[in-house]
């Protein structure tokens, strides 16, 4: 069984790294992806699971392959 907190923690690490690398703020990511600021903050704090469609929207907004945001387990 996969521990969902581990998945959230790994996703958080990748999301923060990609946002930093691509110089994208939470506000800019929200505007570009259509994902709310509060949801992005929750994902960055690893307190909420990320639906696949939102993960894909954020990846496209950052300009990366969506597979990049899928955490390796």
C-alpha positions as protocol buffer text, in pm:
chain_id: "A"
residue {
  index: 1
  type: UNK
  ca { x: 0 y: 0 z: 0 }
}
residue {
  index: 2
  type: UNK
  ca { x: 130 y: 345 z: -95 }
}
residue {
  index: 3
  type: UNK
  ca { x: 144 y: 606 z: 181 }
}
residue {
  index: 4
  type: UNK
  ca { x: -36 y: 912 z: 40 }
}
residue {
  index: 5
  type: UNK
  ca { x: 168 y: 1149 z: 257 }
}
residue {
  index: 6
  type: UNK
  ca { x: 486 y: 1015 z: 97 }
}
residue {
  index: 7
  type: UNK
  ca { x: 337 y: 1080 z: -247 }
}
residue {
  index: 8
  type: UNK
  ca { x: 236 y: 1435 z: -145 }
}
residue {
  index: 9
  type: UNK
  ca { x: 581 y: 1504 z: 2 }
}
residue {
  index: 10
  type: UNK
  ca { x: 758 y: 1386 z: -313 }
}
residue {
  index: 11
  type: UNK
  ca { x: 523 y: 1583 z: -538 }
}
residue {
  index: 12
  type: UNK
  ca { x: 583 y: 1891 z: -323 }
}
residue {
  index: 13
  type: UNK
  ca { x: 959 y: 1862 z: -363 }
}
residue {
  index: 14
  type: UNK
  ca { x: 937 y: 1833 z: -741 }
}
residue {
  index: 15
  type: UNK
  ca { x: 682 y: 2116 z: -772 }
}
residue {
  index: 16
  type: UNK
  ca { x: 889 y: 2355 z: -561 }
}
residue {
  index: 17
  type: UNK
  ca { x: 1207 y: 2268 z: -751 }
}
residue {
  index: 18
  type: UNK
  ca { x: 1044 y: 2317 z: -1092 }
}
residue {
  index: 19
  type: UNK
  ca { x: 878 y: 2643 z: -989 }
}
residue {
  index: 20
  type: UNK
  ca { x: 1212 y: 2773 z: -858 }
}
residue {
  index: 21
  type: UNK
  ca { x: 1406 y: 2655 z: -1162 }
}
residue {
  index: 22
  type: UNK
  ca { x: 1157 y: 2815 z: -1400 }
}
residue {
  index: 23
  type: UNK
  ca { x: 1110 y: 3127 z: -1184 }
}
residue {
  index: 24
  type: UNK
  ca { x: 734 y: 3088 z: -1153 }
}
residue {
  index: 25
  type: UNK
  ca { x: 552 y: 3232 z: -855 }
}
residue {
  index: 26
  type: UNK
  ca { x: 240 y: 3079 z: -704 }
}
residue {
  index: 27
  type: UNK
  ca { x: 32 y: 3367 z: -840 }
}
residue {
  index: 28
  type: UNK
  ca { x: 173 y: 3328 z: -1193 }
}
residue {
  index: 29
  type: UNK
  ca { x: 123 y: 2951 z: -1183 }
}
residue {
  index: 30
  type: UNK
  ca { x: -236 y: 2997 z: -1069 }
}
residue {
  index: 31
  type: UNK
  ca { x: -312 y: 3239 z: -1353 }
}
residue {
  index: 32
  type: UNK
  ca { x: -143 y: 3024 z: -1618 }
}
residue {
  index: 33
  type: UNK
  ca { x: -284 y: 2689 z: -1504 }
}
residue {
  index: 34
  type: UNK
  ca { x: -632 y: 2779 z: -1382 }
}
residue {
  index: 35
  type: UNK
  ca { x: -554 y: 2609 z: -1049 }
}
residue {
  index: 36
  type: UNK
  ca { x: -645 y: 2825 z: -750 }
}
residue {
  index: 37
  type: UNK
  ca { x: -377 y: 2985 z: -535 }
}
residue {
  index: 38
  type: UNK
  ca { x: -514 y: 2807 z: -228 }
}
residue {
  index: 39
  type: UNK
  ca { x: -488 y: 2468 z: -401 }
}
residue {
  index: 40
  type: UNK
  ca { x: -129 y: 2536 z: -512 }
}
residue {
  index: 41
  type: UNK
  ca { x: -37 y: 2641 z: -157 }
}
residue {
  index: 42
  type: UNK
  ca { x: -190 y: 2316 z: -28 }
}
residue {
  index: 43
  type: UNK
  ca { x: 11 y: 2114 z: -281 }
}
residue {
  index: 44
  type: UNK
  ca { x: 330 y: 2301 z: -187 }
}
residue {
  index: 45
  type: UNK
  ca { x: 258 y: 2231 z: 180 }
}
residue {
  index: 46
  type: UNK
  ca { x: 188 y: 1864 z: 101 }
}
residue {
  index: 47
  type: UNK
  ca { x: -148 y: 1881 z: 276 }
}
residue {
  index: 48
  type: UNK
  ca { x: -369 y: 1786 z: -17 }
}
residue {
  index: 49
  type: UNK
  ca { x: -368 y: 1522 z: -291 }
}
residue {
  index: 50
  type: UNK
  ca { x: -324 y: 1655 z: -645 }
}
residue {
  index: 51
  type: UNK
  ca { x: -579 y: 1547 z: -905 }
}
residue {
  index: 52
  type: UNK
  ca { x: -418 y: 1439 z: -1232 }
}
residue {
  index: 53
  type: UNK
  ca { x: -590 y: 1712 z: -1437 }
}
residue {
  index: 54
  type: UNK
  ca { x: -451 y: 1982 z: -1207 }
}
residue {
  index: 55
  type: UNK
  ca { x: -105 y: 1826 z: -1212 }
}
residue {
  index: 56
  type: UNK
  ca { x: -114 y: 1832 z: -1592 }
}
residue {
  index: 57
  type: UNK
  ca { x: -238 y: 2193 z: -1603 }
}
residue {
  index: 58
  type: UNK
  ca { x: 42 y: 2304 z: -1370 }
}
residue {
  index: 59
  type: UNK
  ca { x: 306 y: 2117 z: -1570 }
}
residue {
  index: 60
  type: UNK
  ca { x: 192 y: 2281 z: -1892 }
}
residue {
  index: 61
  type: UNK
  ca { x: 187 y: 2623 z: -1724 }
}
residue {
  index: 62
  type: UNK
  ca { x: 543 y: 2571 z: -1597 }
}
residue {
  index: 63
  type: UNK
  ca { x: 646 y: 2451 z: -1943 }
}
residue {
  index: 64
  type: UNK
  ca { x: 754 y: 2101 z: -1849 }
}
residue {
  index: 65
  type: UNK
  ca { x: 651 y: 1749 z: -1943 }
}
residue {
  index: 66
  type: UNK
  ca { x: 371 y: 1640 z: -1705 }
}
residue {
  index: 67
  type: UNK
  ca { x: 570 y: 1323 z: -1627 }
}
residue {
  index: 68
  type: UNK
  ca { x: 824 y: 1548 z: -1455 }
}
residue {
  index: 69
  type: UNK
  ca { x: 574 y: 1620 z: -1177 }
}
residue {
  index: 70
  type: UNK
  ca { x: 486 y: 1255 z: -1119 }
}
residue {
  index: 71
  type: UNK
  ca { x: 681 y: 1155 z: -811 }
}
residue {
  index: 72
  type: UNK
  ca { x: 897 y: 846 z: -823 }
}
residue {
  index: 73
  type: UNK
  ca { x: 799 y: 607 z: -548 }
}
